[in-house]
């Protein structure tokens, strides 16, 4: 307990899944958590689960939303990028729009929000950025060409 006491965290796509679990875990460990998602109904139920969680709508595909969130929050100590989408299909079944959406949500959103928050983190003296990837980044997953490739992009972004 208390490993992140007095730290602030931003968690994207916190309405469900890994994002929700991450927001709750950070709050239980003492962080002030800003949990975001486009699913406002899911956020309302999350906010009721822990006093350290404050929620607001954030569309990680909208650069203006990201800029507004960065201004609102200033320097955070922890950024957890959880946005993601699993497109099912082989490369032959994947349309350009599916490929583009996978990369926009799974990679570009991480890039944009990291780029928006990183200057304040650096000015503050540091912080932690956690990008949720997948084992699919290390070994391709059958019938998930766009997902595997985009999560490999997340892995590369994180390493850089």
C-alpha distance (Angstrom), angle and dihedral (degrees) to the residues before:
residue distance angle dihedral
X1 . . .
X2 3.75 . .
X3 3.81 97.9 .
X4 3.79 90.3 135.7
X5 3.78 100.0 28.8
X6 3.79 113.3 153.7
X7 3.81 91.5 13.1
X8 3.78 125.0 121.4
X9 3.78 121.4 -137.0
X10 3.77 135.2 -170.3
X11 3.80 115.6 -155.5
X12 3.79 119.2 -172.3
X13 3.80 123.3 -151.9
X14 3.79 89.6 17.3
X15 3.79 96.0 154.1
X16 3.78 94.0 93.5
X17 3.78 146.0 -8.0
X18 3.79 121.9 13.3
X19 3.81 92.1 -7.5
X20 3.79 92.9 55.9
X21 3.80 92.5 44.8
X22 3.82 90.3 48.6
X23 3.81 93.0 50.5
X24 3.80 92.0 49.6
X25 3.81 93.7 45.5
X26 3.81 92.4 50.3
X27 3.81 91.4 47.3
X28 3.82 91.7 49.7
X29 3.82 88.5 51.4
X30 3.80 90.9 55.2
X31 3.80 105.4 -95.5
X32 3.78 124.3 136.7
X33 3.80 99.7 -121.7
X34 3.77 127.3 -156.0
X35 3.79 103.0 -161.9
X36 3.78 116.6 -165.3
X37 3.77 138.2 -175.3
X38 3.80 140.4 139.7
X39 3.82 88.4 -115.6
X40 3.79 100.5 84.9
X41 3.81 93.7 178.8
X42 3.80 91.3 58.4
X43 3.82 89.7 47.6
X44 3.81 92.0 53.7
X45 3.79 91.3 57.5
X46 3.81 91.3 45.4
X47 3.80 94.0 52.8
X48 3.81 89.0 56.5
X49 3.81 91.5 56.5
X50 3.81 98.1 67.7
X51 3.81 135.5 15.4
X52 3.83 92.1 -138.4
X53 3.81 92.1 63.0
X54 3.79 122.9 92.4
X55 3.78 117.4 179.1
X56 3.76 136.2 -156.8
X57 3.77 136.5 166.1
X58 3.79 114.6 -97.2
X59 3.78 125.1 173.5
X60 3.81 102.6 -157.0
X61 3.81 89.4 -163.3
X62 3.81 91.5 61.8
X63 3.83 114.1 80.6
X64 3.83 90.8 -161.0
X65 3.82 90.5 55.2
X66 3.80 90.2 49.8
X67 3.81 92.3 49.5
X68 3.80 90.7 49.3
X69 3.80 91.5 49.3
X70 3.81 91.5 50.3
X71 3.81 90.8 51.4
X72 3.79 91.5 46.2
X73 3.80 94.9 50.5
X74 3.78 104.1 34.0
X75 3.79 111.3 -172.2
X76 3.78 115.4 5.6
X77 3.78 123.7 -172.5
X78 3.79 96.5 -145.1
X79 3.80 132.4 32.0
X80 3.79 118.5 -171.0
X81 3.81 112.3 -171.2
X82 3.80 106.1 -160.2
X83 3.77 103.1 155.3
X84 3.75 112.9 127.3
X85 3.77 147.6 143.2
X86 3.79 130.3 -156.9
X87 3.78 112.1 -145.3
X88 3.78 112.3 -166.2
X89 3.77 116.8 -144.0
X90 3.76 145.8 85.2
X91 3.78 119.1 -100.7
X92 3.80 88.0 -94.9
X93 3.80 91.2 54.3
X94 3.80 95.8 45.0
X95 3.79 117.0 98.3
X96 3.79 122.7 -152.9
X97 3.81 89.9 -108.6
X98 3.83 90.3 55.7
X99 3.80 91.9 48.4
X100 3.80 92.1 47.2
X101 3.80 94.0 47.7
X102 3.82 91.5 48.5
X103 3.79 91.9 52.6
X104 3.81 93.4 42.1
X105 3.80 94.0 53.3
X106 3.79 101.0 30.2
X107 3.81 100.0 41.1
X108 3.80 115.7 5.7
X109 3.81 93.2 50.6
X110 3.83 89.6 54.4
X111 3.81 90.0 48.1
X112 3.80 94.1 49.0
X113 3.79 98.0 47.1
X114 3.80 92.3 43.4
X115 3.79 90.4 50.5
X116 3.82 90.5 48.8
X117 3.83 95.5 49.8
X118 3.80 101.8 33.3
X119 3.83 99.0 79.2
X120 3.82 92.0 57.9
X121 3.81 90.9 44.5
X122 3.80 90.9 52.5
X123 3.81 92.0 46.2
X124 3.80 89.1 51.5
X125 3.80 91.1 53.0
X126 3.80 102.4 -97.0
X127 3.73 144.2 -50.8
X128 3.77 142.7 -170.6
X129 3.79 128.3 -83.6
X130 3.78 118.5 -165.1
X131 3.79 117.1 -170.1
X132 3.77 114.5 -168.8
X133 3.79 109.3 -135.5
X134 3.80 127.5 157.8
X135 3.76 142.9 -123.1
X136 3.81 81.4 -104.7
X137 3.82 85.9 75.3
X138 3.80 90.3 64.2
X139 3.78 99.7 39.5
X140 3.75 125.7 18.4
X141 3.77 117.9 -107.6
X142 3.81 117.7 -137.3
X143 3.81 113.4 -108.9
X144 3.81 92.3 11.1
X145 3.79 105.7 89.5
X146 3.81 97.1 145.9
X147 3.80 93.2 41.7
X148 3.81 94.3 49.2
X149 3.80 93.0 46.2
X150 3.80 93.9 46.4
X151 3.80 93.7 47.8
X152 3.81 88.1 50.6
X153 3.81 84.3 55.4
X154 3.82 89.7 54.0
X155 3.80 89.3 50.5
X156 3.81 91.4 51.1
X157 3.79 92.4 46.3
X158 3.79 90.6 51.1
X159 3.80 93.2 49.8
X160 3.80 91.5 50.0
